[in-house]
Amino acid sequence: MSSSSQSLYRKWRSQTFGDLVGQEPVIRTLKNALSSGKLAHAYLFTGPRGTGKTSTARLLAKTINCSAPVN
């Protein structure tokens, strides 16, 4: 699919935790859990539309399932 025909949310979705804006406490908490290896068995992302819940959940899933982490 060419980038011109992609939905805006797919084209501009955050690709790294550093890309997320306004979620610093959440990102810090998730990074600490990842680095210590103490992940909960479930996370509940709640809040109004457009606040980054899906993007954060996708990044967390990508990070957990990554076979060659960079840092």
Buried (B, 14 or more C-beta within 10 A) or exposed (E): EEEEEEEEEEEEBBEEBEEBEEBEEBBEEBEEBBEEEEEEEEBEEEEEEEBBBBBBEBBBEEBEEEEEEEE
